[in-house]
Amino acid sequence: MSKSLYERIGGEAAVNAAVDIFYRKVLADDRINRFFETVDMEKQAAKQKGFLTFAFGGPHHYTGKDMRQGHAHLVKQGLNDSHFDAVMENLGATLKELNVPAELIAEAAAIAESTRNDVLGR
Amino acid sequence: MPQIRFENRTYALNGDESVLDGLTRQGVSIPSSCRSGICQTCLMRAVQGRPPADAQKGIKETLRERNFFLACACVPMEDMELSLPSDDDLPHIKARVVSKERLNHDIMRFRLRPAAEFNYRAGQFINLHHDDWVRSYSLASVPRGEDFLELQVQRLPGGRASGWLHDECKAGDELNLQGPLGDCYYTQSDVEQSLLLIGTGSGLAPLWGIARDALAQGHRGAIHLFHGSRTAAGLYLSDELRALTQAHANFHYTPCVSGPDAPDKIIQGRANAVALAQFPQLKNWQVFLCGNAAMVKSTKTKAFLAGAALKDIHADPFEFGVTPPREESAQAQG
């Protein structure tokens, strides 16, 4: 049996290594940081961790409905494809920085990409 | 099978069942979201019994030490008694005022003797209950070597609590405290790590405790404390802090005055801006931010972007119940 993406990418340790790097990139990105402004950075980081675990093919219980509900208030504030693209770009750059092989980055990107319509409420 | 106690009832768990699954199955609703040990929505605290290591993965060291854990990832090895995170389960304790001393024109130092043993970490805070009000005040004392609890209370314009403390409360009075609360305190993970402490106004109170606590625990890395005030008259404990720099070569103190009246040898500027200009790279630093809530919030983001890990940034924003009329009055606790 072949190993899952989550195992090949390095599991929870990989998520832990990625989360601060990814969150920092997002907060420094003027195209999207207004969507991530919050008083509670720990909660926001935990959400990023959930997203990365999902993209890495790890254990999760999120459904398309959760994705829609969780982002509906952001769609009202104008969240669109260009912002989703920016997040994808930051995800790719994070994994590259961690020297994750290109084929695994592509697999993670494809999983993240699969949420686009739910996140954007379409 | 281990049993768990929660809100005065006992629940039995099945084989590999998590606390969250077991409680949910028996009709108890616990806030939760990812159910995968990641989002930390289902944070609970073990009052009795130890949570297994797996249930504490990824949560802050300061919470781990106090037996917080994630209900979805907790398959108990032994009987446990649990509570949800809340202030209400904290014990009340009486404490007598032993001294009251003015530190500057609007900050008063109170030293209190608790009626019973009171375990806390330097930098935590207490809730003070009096009449019909409750206010949070940081502890400025250190548990090792000081047998009193110290509060440094800043008078707020029209503030009922700070007004009562400044004008009426006197030595010999008995106060009703609850606590300790908060997770802004020093934990020793690396004695060589650099520490950055930034406080405005009476935000110096917890930092005065944290710095001395770190030194008492043998911290060897550099400790940089920046204290900010709008006016030179608002600075306090300067002599004590300078004495601390004499006693410890790794301790550094930088008072900052943001208004126009900065005297000679005092840096003119906001404490957070001065600190981040001096230390633009904060990778592997531990950062402590206390005082004005807007300062704490913006500096937290900046420290994170400067490379500090989120788990290494400890913040104690002083919230004021209503929108403060002016920036310098934005502190409700001292």
Interface residues (C-beta under 8 A of the other chain):
Chain A: E12 N16 D20 Y23 R24 L27 A28 V39 M41 E42 K43 A45 A46 K47 K49 G50 T53 G58 P59 H60 H61 Y62
Chain B: S33 C34 R35 S36 I38 C39 Q40 T41 K57 G58 K60 K297 K300 T301 F304 L305 A309 L310 I313
